[in-house]
Amino acid sequence: MAIEVRVPTILRSYTGGAKIVEGAGDTLIELIDDLDAKHNGLKSRLITAEGGLHRFVNIYVNDEDVRFLGALDAKLKDGDSITILPAVAGGALGFAAAAALMGK
Amino acid sequence: MLTIDRAIIDAIVAHARRDHPDEACGVVAGAIGSDVPRRHIPMDNAARSMTFYEFDSMEHLRVWREMDDLDEEPVVIYHSHTATEAYPSRTDISFAGEPNAHYLLVSTREPDSEEIRSFRIVDGVVTEEEVNIVDATVKA
């Protein structure tokens, strides 16, 4: 089962520069584990030590933000297209307060 | 150095003034590898905050796909600080995820003048660069 994954510039150091890679899995976490086996270290950039989705990254299944699809448990199927984008955020507010505000 | 058209700077400042005292944010797209910002895309600040900005995740996806289709990349990512100087905060540095982009900051804390500064932010290291504003080669 092949799922296409679009990799942002900042994470292409893990994919040998590739913009699109393929992976497999029935859920997002299975896909991420599969990708990490081929592109060692990628998982740590997407998932926190506590096992949640990293607040610095947005992941989409086709046209939907995975946060609305069950996050890491989001169901995947053959032919799905995954897009990873680094969140664009910031501002004058202190970092800890900003992170709490985002609630991710 | 960031070289950018005056019409685009004017449009960014107008956006920042319009959203003041909330922070405004957006992108200027340009052809991949050109380092020339040509297409101004004001984005919604999903946080609608005076001290924080965040792209709406669905608008983010739509705009990034559109750039992809047009062989563009985000040459400039801008936002405003509305009560502090135009210098990246710790939050800005932590979240900076586009190593090829110029991070442009506009401060609107003074009612009659704007401070406009540009930075590269790579792996947590901030490097200020000159902003070279040139006249009219593109439409904002």
gemmi code that builds the backbone of each chain (N, CA, C; Angstrom):
import gemmi

chains = {
    "A": [
        ("MET", (0.852, -1.190, 0.000), (0.000, 0.000, 0.000), (0.887, 1.238, 0.000)),
        ("ALA", (0.687, 2.067, -0.994), (1.570, 3.225, -1.141), (0.817, 4.514, -0.845)),
        ("ILE", (1.428, 5.304, 0.022), (0.877, 6.611, 0.356), (1.965, 7.635, 0.061)),
        ("GLU", (1.580, 8.650, -0.693), (2.542, 9.685, -1.074), (2.656, 10.717, 0.056)),
        ("VAL", (3.878, 11.088, 0.375), (4.102, 12.058, 1.447), (4.933, 13.215, 0.905)),
        ("ARG", (4.393, 14.424, 1.028), (5.136, 15.628, 0.593), (5.896, 16.191, 1.777)),
        ("VAL", (7.209, 16.325, 1.575), (8.117, 16.669, 2.668), (8.544, 18.142, 2.518)),
        ("PRO", (8.435, 18.939, 3.588), (8.845, 20.346, 3.470), (10.371, 20.496, 3.448)),
        ("THR", (10.826, 21.617, 2.940), (12.270, 21.895, 2.807), (13.043, 21.549, 4.080)),
        ("ILE", (12.508, 21.980, 5.222), (13.264, 21.853, 6.473), (13.476, 20.394, 6.890)),
        ("LEU", (12.679, 19.465, 6.351), (12.831, 18.048, 6.725), (13.475, 17.215, 5.620)),
        ("ARG", (13.866, 17.860, 4.532), (14.417, 17.080, 3.406), (15.818, 16.557, 3.683)),
        ("SER", (16.441, 17.056, 4.761), (17.742, 16.491, 5.129), (17.581, 15.029, 5.552)),
        ("TYR", (16.358, 14.649, 5.947), (16.108, 13.252, 6.345), (15.785, 12.363, 5.148)),
        ("THR", (15.425, 12.969, 4.030), (14.952, 12.163, 2.885), (15.937, 12.247, 1.718)),
        ("GLY", (17.173, 12.606, 2.006), (18.168, 12.727, 0.943), (17.791, 13.807, -0.058)),
        ("GLY", (17.045, 14.802, 0.402), (16.670, 15.909, -0.472), (15.350, 15.686, -1.191)),
        ("ALA", (14.767, 14.488, -1.049), (13.533, 14.199, -1.793), (12.360, 15.028, -1.272)),
        ("LYS", (11.575, 15.543, -2.208), (10.403, 16.355, -1.891), (9.178, 15.461, -1.661)),
        ("ILE", (9.153, 14.325, -2.349), (8.042, 13.377, -2.198), (8.620, 12.001, -1.906)),
        ("VAL", (8.121, 11.370, -0.839), (8.532, 10.002, -0.541), (7.269, 9.145, -0.426)),
        ("GLU", (7.456, 7.825, -0.409), (6.305, 6.933, -0.260), (6.434, 6.153, 1.024)),
        ("GLY", (5.271, 5.855, 1.611), (5.256, 5.059, 2.827), (4.007, 4.201, 2.849)),
        ("ALA", (3.856, 3.449, 3.956), (2.704, 2.569, 4.095), (2.227, 2.585, 5.536)),
        ("GLY", (0.937, 2.285, 5.725), (0.376, 2.210, 7.064), (-1.124, 2.406, 7.011)),
        ("ASP", (-1.815, 1.787, 7.993), (-3.272, 1.934, 8.049), (-3.683, 3.185, 8.814)),
        ("THR", (-2.745, 3.695, 9.614), (-3.027, 4.921, 10.366), (-1.821, 5.842, 10.224)),
        ("LEU", (-1.998, 7.075, 10.641), (-0.906, 8.042, 10.510), (0.320, 7.601, 11.310)),
        ("ILE", (0.121, 7.087, 12.510), (1.281, 6.690, 13.317), (2.018, 5.511, 12.667)),
        ("GLU", (1.267, 4.589, 12.051), (1.933, 3.482, 11.335), (2.744, 4.007, 10.163)),
        ("LEU", (2.176, 4.980, 9.467), (2.896, 5.582, 8.337), (4.175, 6.266, 8.824)),
        ("ILE", (4.070, 7.009, 9.926), (5.238, 7.727, 10.445), (6.317, 6.731, 10.887)),
        ("ASP", (5.903, 5.633, 11.502), (6.886, 4.599, 11.893), (7.568, 4.009, 10.663)),
        ("ASP", (6.773, 3.781, 9.627), (7.324, 3.237, 8.381), (8.317, 4.231, 7.755)),
        ("LEU", (7.942, 5.504, 7.755), (8.841, 6.524, 7.191), (10.125, 6.621, 7.999)),
        ("ASP", (9.977, 6.523, 9.330), (11.150, 6.659, 10.198), (12.140, 5.514, 9.980)),
        ("ALA", (11.601, 4.329, 9.624), (12.481, 3.182, 9.348), (13.344, 3.445, 8.118)),
        ("LYS", (12.782, 4.189, 7.159), (13.526, 4.478, 5.925), (14.310, 5.783, 6.020)),
        ("HIS", (13.802, 6.709, 6.829), (14.406, 8.042, 6.929), (14.615, 8.325, 8.413)),
        ("ASN", (15.672, 7.753, 8.933), (15.884, 7.730, 10.378), (15.933, 9.137, 10.989)),
        ("GLY", (15.080, 9.351, 12.000), (15.074, 10.631, 12.697), (13.883, 11.497, 12.352)),
        ("LEU", (13.207, 11.162, 11.269), (12.055, 11.961, 10.832), (10.951, 11.993, 11.899)),
        ("LYS", (10.738, 10.832, 12.530), (9.659, 10.732, 13.519), (9.828, 11.748, 14.649)),
        ("SER", (11.066, 11.933, 15.085), (11.305, 12.827, 16.221), (10.996, 14.279, 15.876)),
        ("ARG", (10.946, 14.583, 14.578), (10.619, 15.949, 14.172), (9.101, 16.146, 14.058)),
        ("LEU", (8.351, 15.039, 14.093), (6.902, 15.135, 13.925), (6.147, 14.868, 15.223)),
        ("ILE", (6.773, 14.075, 16.098), (6.092, 13.611, 17.303), (6.934, 13.962, 18.527)),
        ("THR", (6.273, 14.436, 19.565), (6.983, 14.848, 20.783), (7.398, 13.617, 21.593)),
        ("ALA", (8.252, 13.836, 22.595), (8.680, 12.748, 23.492), (7.476, 12.133, 24.199)),
        ("GLU", (6.412, 12.937, 24.384), (5.200, 12.423, 25.063), (4.311, 11.638, 24.101)),
        ("GLY", (4.661, 11.636, 22.829), (3.912, 10.821, 21.873), (2.790, 11.542, 21.158)),
        ("GLY", (2.728, 12.857, 21.270), (1.697, 13.620, 20.555), (2.276, 14.270, 19.308)),
        ("LEU", (1.390, 14.774, 18.474), (1.848, 15.500, 17.282), (2.558, 16.777, 17.698)),
        ("HIS", (3.682, 17.052, 17.092), (4.451, 18.237, 17.436), (3.708, 19.508, 17.064)),
        ("ARG", (3.734, 20.493, 17.948), (2.980, 21.722, 17.666), (3.617, 22.555, 16.556)),
        ("PHE", (4.865, 22.262, 16.199), (5.521, 23.026, 15.134), (5.124, 22.547, 13.740)),
        ("VAL", (4.385, 21.452, 13.650), (4.098, 20.864, 12.339), (2.606, 20.706, 12.108)),
        ("ASN", (2.202, 20.948, 10.881), (0.856, 20.596, 10.445), (0.972, 19.411, 9.500)),
        ("ILE", (0.095, 18.421, 9.687), (0.058, 17.286, 8.770), (-1.367, 17.191, 8.208)),
        ("TYR", (-1.439, 17.006, 6.907), (-2.736, 16.938, 6.224), (-2.877, 15.593, 5.521)),
        ("VAL", (-4.101, 15.006, 5.590), (-4.435, 13.845, 4.774), (-5.320, 14.380, 3.659)),
        ("ASN", (-4.825, 14.296, 2.449), (-5.503, 14.913, 1.304), (-5.750, 16.391, 1.625)),
        ("ASP", (-7.009, 16.807, 1.821), (-7.253, 18.227, 2.078), (-7.613, 18.519, 3.531)),
        ("GLU", (-7.426, 17.556, 4.415), (-7.871, 17.758, 5.806), (-6.694, 17.795, 6.770)),
        ("ASP", (-6.773, 18.699, 7.736), (-5.801, 18.753, 8.821), (-6.017, 17.502, 9.696)),
        ("VAL", (-4.966, 16.748, 9.963), (-5.159, 15.492, 10.721), (-5.690, 15.732, 12.125)),
        ("ARG", (-5.541, 16.974, 12.621), (-6.077, 17.236, 13.963), (-7.590, 17.061, 13.993)),
        ("PHE", (-8.233, 17.165, 12.795), (-9.682, 16.961, 12.720), (-10.035, 15.535, 12.311)),
        ("LEU", (-9.022, 14.685, 12.159), (-9.268, 13.317, 11.670), (-8.798, 12.277, 12.684)),
        ("GLY", (-8.561, 12.716, 13.913), (-8.105, 11.764, 14.919), (-6.593, 11.794, 15.130)),
        ("ALA", (-5.943, 12.833, 14.604), (-4.500, 13.030, 14.796), (-3.720, 11.771, 14.402)),
        ("LEU", (-2.936, 11.220, 15.322), (-2.057, 10.105, 14.952), (-2.837, 8.837, 14.618)),
        ("ASP", (-4.108, 8.778, 15.070), (-4.946, 7.608, 14.768), (-5.720, 7.767, 13.459)),
        ("ALA", (-5.492, 8.876, 12.757), (-6.206, 9.100, 11.488), (-6.020, 7.898, 10.569)),
        ("LYS", (-7.135, 7.438, 9.997), (-7.104, 6.262, 9.115), (-6.592, 6.652, 7.728)),
        ("LEU", (-5.735, 5.815, 7.182), (-5.196, 6.074, 5.850), (-5.551, 4.934, 4.915)),
        ("LYS", (-5.583, 5.250, 3.626), (-5.809, 4.194, 2.641), (-4.906, 4.420, 1.428)),
        ("ASP", (-4.774, 3.365, 0.668), (-3.937, 3.402, -0.520), (-4.326, 4.595, -1.396)),
        ("GLY", (-3.328, 5.323, -1.854), (-3.597, 6.449, -2.740), (-3.778, 7.774, -2.020)),
        ("ASP", (-3.845, 7.744, -0.681), (-3.933, 9.012, 0.051), (-2.661, 9.817, -0.166)),
        ("SER", (-2.814, 11.125, -0.054), (-1.665, 12.008, -0.177), (-1.505, 12.786, 1.122)),
        ("ILE", (-0.315, 12.677, 1.706), (-0.032, 13.343, 2.984), (0.853, 14.548, 2.705)),
        ("THR", (0.523, 15.668, 3.320), (1.368, 16.860, 3.200), (1.823, 17.265, 4.601)),
        ("ILE", (3.120, 17.494, 4.740), (3.668, 17.980, 6.013), (4.110, 19.425, 5.788)),
        ("LEU", (3.647, 20.339, 6.630), (4.087, 21.739, 6.547), (4.514, 22.205, 7.928)),
        ("PRO", (5.640, 22.903, 8.015), (5.987, 23.500, 9.308), (4.986, 24.606, 9.620)),
        ("ALA", (4.420, 24.627, 10.834), (3.460, 25.665, 11.206), (4.127, 27.021, 11.059)),
        ("VAL", (3.373, 27.999, 10.570), (3.905, 29.365, 10.514), (3.216, 30.138, 11.627)),
        ("ALA", (4.011, 30.468, 12.638), (3.468, 31.103, 13.839), (4.582, 31.862, 14.527)),
        ("GLY", (4.208, 32.706, 15.450), (5.202, 33.465, 16.202), (4.533, 34.660, 16.839)),
        ("GLY", (5.309, 35.702, 17.028), (4.748, 36.915, 17.608), (5.490, 37.350, 18.841)),
        ("ALA", (5.058, 38.489, 19.357), (5.790, 39.133, 20.454), (5.639, 38.389, 21.776)),
        ("LEU", (4.605, 37.559, 21.872), (4.314, 36.845, 23.126), (5.441, 35.882, 23.497)),
        ("GLY", (5.627, 35.682, 24.797), (6.629, 34.744, 25.282), (6.348, 33.341, 24.777)),
        ("PHE", (7.411, 32.567, 24.620), (7.284, 31.257, 23.982), (6.364, 30.300, 24.742)),
        ("ALA", (6.520, 30.193, 26.056), (5.722, 29.235, 26.834), (4.237, 29.582, 26.731)),
        ("ALA", (3.944, 30.891, 26.806), (2.553, 31.319, 26.708), (2.002, 31.029, 25.309)),
        ("ALA", (2.822, 31.232, 24.300), (2.388, 30.980, 22.926), (2.075, 29.496, 22.732)),
        ("ALA", (2.944, 28.655, 23.241), (2.751, 27.214, 23.100), (1.465, 26.779, 23.794)),
        ("ALA", (1.220, 27.343, 24.956), (0.010, 27.005, 25.698), (-1.233, 27.474, 24.949)),
        ("LEU", (-1.127, 28.663, 24.356), (-2.238, 29.230, 23.612), (-2.609, 28.349, 22.415)),
        ("MET", (-1.572, 27.828, 21.746), (-1.826, 26.969, 20.587), (-2.434, 25.657, 21.014)),
        ("GLY", (-2.127, 25.239, 22.237), (-2.738, 24.044, 22.805), (-2.438, 22.780, 22.037)),
        ("LYS", (-1.262, 22.722, 21.440), (-0.951, 21.569, 20.628), (0.181, 20.781, 21.266)),
    ],
    "B": [
        ("MET", (20.882, 40.060, 1.901), (20.059, 41.252, 1.672), (18.729, 40.853, 1.038)),
        ("LEU", (17.667, 41.519, 1.509), (16.359, 41.330, 0.888), (16.095, 42.501, -0.052)),
        ("THR", (15.893, 42.206, -1.327), (15.487, 43.242, -2.283), (14.005, 43.042, -2.565)),
        ("ILE", (13.240, 44.091, -2.339), (11.782, 43.960, -2.443), (11.194, 45.251, -3.010)),
        ("ASP", (10.159, 45.072, -3.800), (9.519, 46.210, -4.454), (8.757, 47.079, -3.447)),
        ("ARG", (8.837, 48.381, -3.671), (8.161, 49.332, -2.776), (6.648, 49.076, -2.719)),
        ("ALA", (6.051, 48.696, -3.844), (4.598, 48.462, -3.865), (4.222, 47.317, -2.915)),
        ("ILE", (5.098, 46.310, -2.818), (4.818, 45.174, -1.924), (4.990, 45.612, -0.475)),
        ("ILE", (6.060, 46.373, -0.201), (6.262, 46.892, 1.165), (5.059, 47.742, 1.580)),
        ("ASP", (4.589, 48.596, 0.669), (3.431, 49.443, 0.980), (2.204, 48.588, 1.305)),
        ("ALA", (2.020, 47.500, 0.556), (0.861, 46.628, 0.783), (0.985, 45.894, 2.124)),
        ("ILE", (2.219, 45.501, 2.475), (2.441, 44.819, 3.762), (2.174, 45.792, 4.919)),
        ("VAL", (2.678, 47.017, 4.774), (2.469, 48.017, 5.828), (0.977, 48.329, 5.967)),
        ("ALA", (0.277, 48.433, 4.828), (-1.165, 48.706, 4.872), (-1.895, 47.566, 5.594)),
        ("HIS", (-1.476, 46.326, 5.334), (-2.074, 45.173, 6.009), (-1.824, 45.247, 7.517)),
        ("ALA", (-0.585, 45.560, 7.880), (-0.223, 45.637, 9.309), (-1.010, 46.751, 10.008)),
        ("ARG", (-1.167, 47.886, 9.325), (-1.936, 49.006, 9.897), (-3.418, 48.638, 10.048)),
        ("ARG", (-3.943, 47.945, 9.036), (-5.359, 47.548, 9.032), (-5.669, 46.627, 10.215)),
        ("ASP", (-4.754, 45.715, 10.503), (-5.013, 44.729, 11.562), (-4.573, 45.212, 12.945)),
        ("HIS", (-3.793, 46.289, 13.004), (-3.347, 46.839, 14.275), (-4.553, 47.088, 15.173)),
        ("PRO", (-4.565, 46.781, 16.478), (-3.429, 46.332, 17.290), (-3.176, 44.822, 17.271)),
        ("ASP", (-3.955, 44.054, 16.477), (-3.610, 42.630, 16.342), (-2.407, 42.487, 15.418)),
        ("GLU", (-1.684, 41.406, 15.571), (-0.570, 41.134, 14.680), (-1.108, 40.692, 13.319)),
        ("ALA", (-0.474, 41.170, 12.260), (-0.817, 40.755, 10.895), (0.289, 39.830, 10.387)),
        ("CYS", (-0.068, 38.947, 9.428), (0.945, 38.024, 8.916), (0.652, 37.680, 7.463)),
        ("GLY", (1.664, 37.237, 6.757), (1.467, 36.867, 5.364), (2.759, 36.422, 4.713)),
        ("VAL", (2.676, 36.294, 3.395), (3.751, 35.700, 2.615), (3.949, 36.544, 1.350)),
        ("VAL", (5.176, 36.587, 0.849), (5.387, 37.058, -0.512), (6.064, 35.925, -1.273)),
        ("ALA", (5.356, 35.431, -2.278), (5.856, 34.298, -3.046), (6.729, 34.782, -4.203)),
        ("GLY", (7.648, 33.922, -4.612), (8.469, 34.212, -5.784), (8.901, 32.896, -6.406)),
        ("ALA", (9.424, 32.960, -7.629), (9.851, 31.737, -8.313), (10.919, 31.021, -7.477)),
        ("ILE", (10.861, 29.695, -7.462), (11.810, 28.897, -6.682), (13.243, 29.238, -7.088)),
        ("GLY", (14.061, 29.539, -6.095), (15.473, 29.798, -6.353), (15.789, 31.212, -6.822)),
        ("SER", (14.744, 32.017, -7.104), (14.978, 33.364, -7.660), (15.367, 34.366, -6.581)),
        ("ASP", (14.893, 34.141, -5.352), (15.056, 35.074, -4.247), (14.390, 36.428, -4.549)),
        ("VAL", (13.432, 36.422, -5.471), (12.720, 37.657, -5.814), (11.257, 37.534, -5.361)),
        ("PRO", (10.867, 38.325, -4.349), (9.470, 38.282, -3.897), (8.573, 39.044, -4.858)),
        ("ARG", (7.543, 38.382, -5.401), (6.719, 39.012, -6.447), (5.230, 39.046, -6.132)),
        ("ARG", (4.733, 38.060, -5.386), (3.274, 37.955, -5.232), (2.919, 38.030, -3.750)),
        ("HIS", (2.278, 39.141, -3.358), (1.925, 39.368, -1.955), (0.646, 38.614, -1.601)),
        ("ILE", (0.711, 37.818, -0.543), (-0.452, 37.044, -0.104), (-0.695, 37.342, 1.380)),
        ("PRO", (-1.617, 38.283, 1.686), (-1.945, 38.516, 3.094), (-2.663, 37.293, 3.651)),
        ("MET", (-2.276, 36.834, 4.835), (-2.902, 35.646, 5.430), (-3.719, 36.087, 6.647)),
        ("ASP", (-4.713, 35.265, 7.001), (-5.457, 35.495, 8.247), (-4.568, 35.142, 9.424)),
        ("ASN", (-4.629, 35.949, 10.463), (-4.022, 35.542, 11.728), (-5.078, 34.766, 12.506)),
        ("ALA", (-4.961, 33.430, 12.478), (-5.976, 32.580, 13.112), (-6.038, 32.817, 14.619)),
        ("ALA", (-4.942, 33.342, 15.200), (-4.910, 33.593, 16.648), (-5.611, 34.914, 16.996)),
        ("ARG", (-5.770, 35.816, 16.016), (-6.361, 37.152, 16.234), (-5.917, 37.712, 17.576)),
        ("SER", (-4.610, 37.903, 17.691), (-4.025, 38.297, 18.969), (-3.096, 39.485, 18.765)),
        ("MET", (-2.919, 40.255, 19.828), (-2.000, 41.387, 19.784), (-0.553, 40.937, 19.987)),
        ("THR", (-0.375, 39.688, 20.423), (0.979, 39.240, 20.757), (1.330, 37.896, 20.120)),
        ("PHE", (0.484, 37.404, 19.225), (0.743, 36.090, 18.658), (0.096, 36.006, 17.287)),
        ("TYR", (0.766, 35.292, 16.370), (0.123, 35.039, 15.090), (0.309, 33.582, 14.719)),
        ("GLU", (-0.632, 33.097, 13.957), (-0.580, 31.718, 13.496), (-1.375, 31.643, 12.205)),
        ("PHE", (-0.775, 31.082, 11.148), (-1.534, 30.891, 9.918), (-2.671, 29.914, 10.189)),
        ("ASP", (-3.820, 30.178, 9.579), (-4.913, 29.217, 9.612), (-4.455, 27.977, 8.846)),
        ("SER", (-4.617, 26.788, 9.439), (-3.976, 25.604, 8.844), (-4.529, 25.278, 7.455)),
        ("MET", (-5.816, 25.549, 7.216), (-6.374, 25.228, 5.898), (-5.944, 26.258, 4.845)),
        ("GLU", (-5.881, 27.526, 5.242), (-5.401, 28.557, 4.309), (-3.928, 28.301, 3.984)),
        ("HIS", (-3.174, 27.908, 5.010), (-1.758, 27.578, 4.842), (-1.590, 26.505, 3.753)),
        ("LEU", (-2.354, 25.419, 3.869), (-2.264, 24.325, 2.895), (-2.625, 24.826, 1.491)),
        ("ARG", (-3.706, 25.590, 1.398), (-4.177, 26.067, 0.092), (-3.116, 26.950, -0.571)),
        ("VAL", (-2.556, 27.870, 0.188), (-1.572, 28.816, -0.374), (-0.275, 28.091, -0.735)),
        ("TRP", (0.160, 27.149, 0.100), (1.406, 26.410, -0.194), (1.237, 25.528, -1.441)),
        ("ARG", (0.019, 24.939, -1.608), (-0.254, 24.137, -2.816), (-0.237, 25.000, -4.059)),
        ("GLU", (-0.848, 26.190, -3.930), (-0.899, 27.127, -5.046), (0.526, 27.513, -5.457)),
        ("MET", (1.387, 27.781, -4.468), (2.778, 28.122, -4.777), (3.458, 26.953, -5.486)),
        ("ASP", (3.195, 25.750, -4.982), (3.764, 24.546, -5.575), (3.376, 24.436, -7.054)),
        ("ASP", (2.088, 24.667, -7.336), (1.590, 24.568, -8.711), (2.233, 25.609, -9.618)),
        ("LEU", (2.600, 26.755, -9.034), (3.164, 27.852, -9.827), (4.701, 27.851, -9.780)),
        ("ASP", (5.291, 26.768, -9.229), (6.752, 26.693, -9.057), (7.292, 27.883, -8.269)),
        ("GLU", (6.539, 28.225, -7.218), (6.960, 29.316, -6.338), (7.313, 28.761, -4.963)),
        ("GLU", (7.968, 29.619, -4.173), (8.219, 29.301, -2.771), (7.991, 30.563, -1.950)),
        ("PRO", (7.863, 30.427, -0.626), (7.696, 31.626, 0.199), (9.041, 32.345, 0.331)),
        ("VAL", (9.235, 33.400, -0.448), (10.507, 34.139, -0.402), (10.547, 35.000, 0.864)),
        ("VAL", (9.376, 35.575, 1.211), (9.270, 36.389, 2.422), (8.118, 35.862, 3.267)),
        ("ILE", (8.354, 35.718, 4.573), (7.274, 35.468, 5.526), (7.277, 36.659, 6.471)),
        ("TYR", (6.158, 37.381, 6.521), (6.163, 38.601, 7.341), (5.129, 38.542, 8.445)),
        ("HIS", (5.384, 39.308, 9.498), (4.356, 39.575, 10.492), (4.669, 40.887, 11.184)),
        ("SER", (3.686, 41.381, 11.918), (3.888, 42.648, 12.613), (3.998, 42.416, 14.108)),
        ("HIS", (4.771, 43.290, 14.744), (4.729, 43.442, 16.196), (4.067, 44.787, 16.430)),
        ("THR", (3.078, 44.805, 17.301), (2.261, 46.025, 17.372), (2.586, 46.891, 18.584)),
        ("ALA", (3.416, 46.389, 19.498), (3.788, 47.194, 20.668), (5.280, 47.106, 20.978)),
        ("THR", (6.002, 46.316, 20.185), (7.430, 46.119, 20.456), (8.210, 46.309, 19.161)),
        ("GLU", (9.529, 46.249, 19.260), (10.371, 46.504, 18.098), (10.268, 45.367, 17.063)),
        ("ALA", (10.744, 45.676, 15.861), (10.707, 44.711, 14.761), (11.928, 43.805, 14.835)),
        ("TYR", (11.955, 42.985, 15.879), (13.060, 42.050, 16.056), (12.459, 40.708, 16.458)),
        ("PRO", (12.969, 39.580, 15.939), (12.339, 38.282, 16.233), (12.345, 37.955, 17.734)),
        ("SER", (11.187, 37.561, 18.240), (11.068, 37.130, 19.630), (11.547, 35.686, 19.737)),
        ("ARG", (11.672, 35.198, 20.953), (12.031, 33.776, 21.128), (11.002, 32.878, 20.454)),
        ("THR", (9.743, 33.321, 20.508), (8.683, 32.533, 19.868), (8.902, 32.475, 18.357)),
        ("ASP", (9.223, 33.634, 17.768), (9.467, 33.673, 16.316), (10.593, 32.717, 15.942)),
        ("ILE", (11.638, 32.715, 16.754), (12.820, 31.898, 16.445), (12.479, 30.408, 16.579)),
        ("SER", (11.715, 30.078, 17.628), (11.359, 28.671, 17.856), (10.516, 28.112, 16.721)),
        ("PHE", (9.651, 28.962, 16.162), (8.720, 28.457, 15.156), (9.237, 28.581, 13.726)),
        ("ALA", (10.347, 29.295, 13.530), (10.792, 29.555, 12.158), (11.134, 28.254, 11.441)),
        ("GLY", (10.315, 27.880, 10.459), (10.464, 26.566, 9.827), (10.778, 26.615, 8.341)),
        ("GLU", (11.056, 27.799, 7.826), (11.370, 27.911, 6.396), (12.778, 28.516, 6.269)),
        ("PRO", (13.789, 27.647, 6.212), (15.178, 28.147, 6.244), (15.559, 29.010, 5.049)),
        ("ASN", (14.781, 28.911, 3.951), (15.122, 29.718, 2.768), (14.430, 31.078, 2.755)),
        ("ALA", (13.524, 31.303, 3.722), (12.720, 32.526, 3.667), (13.414, 33.695, 4.360)),
        ("HIS", (13.066, 34.900, 3.888), (13.406, 36.122, 4.612), (12.264, 36.359, 5.594)),
        ("TYR", (12.593, 36.494, 6.873), (11.561, 36.801, 7.872), (11.510, 38.309, 8.054)),
        ("LEU", (10.450, 38.912, 7.521), (10.301, 40.364, 7.557), (9.401, 40.738, 8.731)),
        ("LEU", (9.870, 41.676, 9.540), (9.057, 42.159, 10.664), (8.759, 43.630, 10.488)),
        ("VAL", (7.511, 43.980, 10.767), (7.078, 45.375, 10.709), (6.565, 45.738, 12.091)),
        ("SER", (7.107, 46.810, 12.657), (6.555, 47.275, 13.924), (5.640, 48.459, 13.674)),
        ("THR", (4.417, 48.353, 14.225), (3.437, 49.441, 14.072), (3.214, 50.146, 15.404)),
        ("ARG", (4.198, 50.048, 16.327), (3.959, 50.662, 17.643), (3.914, 52.186, 17.561)),
        ("GLU", (4.633, 52.781, 16.574), (4.549, 54.234, 16.372), (3.424, 54.505, 15.374)),
        ("PRO", (2.542, 55.460, 15.688), (1.396, 55.686, 14.789), (1.779, 56.250, 13.416)),
        ("ASP", (2.893, 56.958, 13.328), (3.201, 57.684, 12.086), (4.344, 57.087, 11.279)),
        ("SER", (5.023, 56.104, 11.833), (6.164, 55.548, 11.085), (6.266, 54.061, 11.401)),
        ("GLU", (6.839, 53.318, 10.465), (6.989, 51.880, 10.680), (8.467, 51.522, 10.707)),
        ("GLU", (8.785, 50.568, 11.542), (10.125, 50.004, 11.531), (10.025, 48.703, 10.731)),
        ("ILE", (10.869, 48.561, 9.699), (10.814, 47.381, 8.823), (12.195, 46.748, 8.800)),
        ("ARG", (12.289, 45.511, 9.273), (13.593, 44.849, 9.325), (13.443, 43.405, 8.840)),
        ("SER", (14.533, 42.839, 8.352), (14.474, 41.492, 7.791), (15.579, 40.612, 8.370)),
        ("PHE", (15.256, 39.330, 8.511), (16.152, 38.398, 9.180), (16.130, 37.050, 8.467)),
        ("ARG", (17.249, 36.360, 8.572), (17.288, 34.936, 8.257), (17.253, 34.215, 9.600)),
        ("ILE", (16.458, 33.163, 9.681), (16.406, 32.383, 10.918), (16.622, 30.920, 10.545)),
        ("VAL", (17.796, 30.402, 10.845), (18.152, 29.033, 10.482), (18.692, 28.325, 11.718)),
        ("ASP", (18.052, 27.205, 12.065), (18.470, 26.419, 13.230), (18.613, 27.280, 14.483)),
        ("GLY", (17.671, 28.191, 14.671), (17.661, 28.996, 15.887), (18.623, 30.172, 15.873)),
        ("VAL", (19.339, 30.366, 14.776), (20.290, 31.471, 14.698), (19.689, 32.596, 13.854)),
        ("VAL", (19.642, 33.794, 14.429), (19.054, 34.951, 13.760), (20.155, 35.813, 13.163)),
        ("THR", (20.029, 36.137, 11.881), (20.979, 37.025, 11.226), (20.196, 38.150, 10.562)),
        ("GLU", (20.436, 39.378, 11.013), (19.744, 40.501, 10.378), (20.384, 40.792, 9.026)),
        ("GLU", (19.557, 41.253, 8.105), (20.053, 41.586, 6.768), (19.479, 42.933, 6.348)),
        ("GLU", (20.115, 43.534, 5.369), (19.672, 44.824, 4.855), (18.380, 44.638, 4.060)),
        ("VAL", (17.488, 45.620, 4.122), (16.293, 45.620, 3.278), (16.478, 46.688, 2.201)),
        ("ASN", (16.522, 46.229, 0.963), (16.723, 47.128, -0.171), (15.383, 47.295, -0.884)),
        ("ILE", (14.768, 48.452, -0.692), (13.439, 48.684, -1.282), (13.621, 49.365, -2.634)),
        ("VAL", (13.094, 48.711, -3.682), (13.292, 49.226, -5.039), (11.949, 49.646, -5.625)),
        ("ASP", (12.002, 50.445, -6.675), (10.759, 50.980, -7.225), (10.186, 50.113, -8.329)),
        ("ALA", (8.901, 49.834, -8.150), (7.971, 49.399, -9.171), (8.463, 48.525, -10.313)),
        ("THR", (8.587, 47.247, -10.026), (8.766, 46.322, -11.130), (7.601, 45.341, -11.182)),
        ("VAL", (6.872, 45.251, -10.066), (5.745, 44.306, -10.038), (4.546, 44.985, -9.391)),
        ("LYS", (3.398, 44.360, -9.560), (2.194, 44.824, -8.871), (2.037, 44.035, -7.580)),
        ("ALA", (1.670, 44.695, -6.519), (1.496, 44.008, -5.236), (0.179, 43.262, -5.224)),
    ],
}
model = gemmi.Model(1)
for chain_id, residues in chains.items():
    chain = gemmi.Chain(chain_id)
    for i, (resn, *xyz) in enumerate(residues, 1):
        res = gemmi.Residue()
        res.name, res.seqid = resn, gemmi.SeqId(i, " ")
        for name, pos in zip(("N", "CA", "C"), xyz):
            atom = gemmi.Atom()
            atom.name, atom.element = name, gemmi.Element(name[0])
            atom.pos, atom.b_iso = gemmi.Position(*pos), 0.0
            res.add_atom(atom)
        chain.add_residue(res)
    model.add_chain(chain)
structure = gemmi.Structure()
structure.add_model(model)
structure.setup_entities()
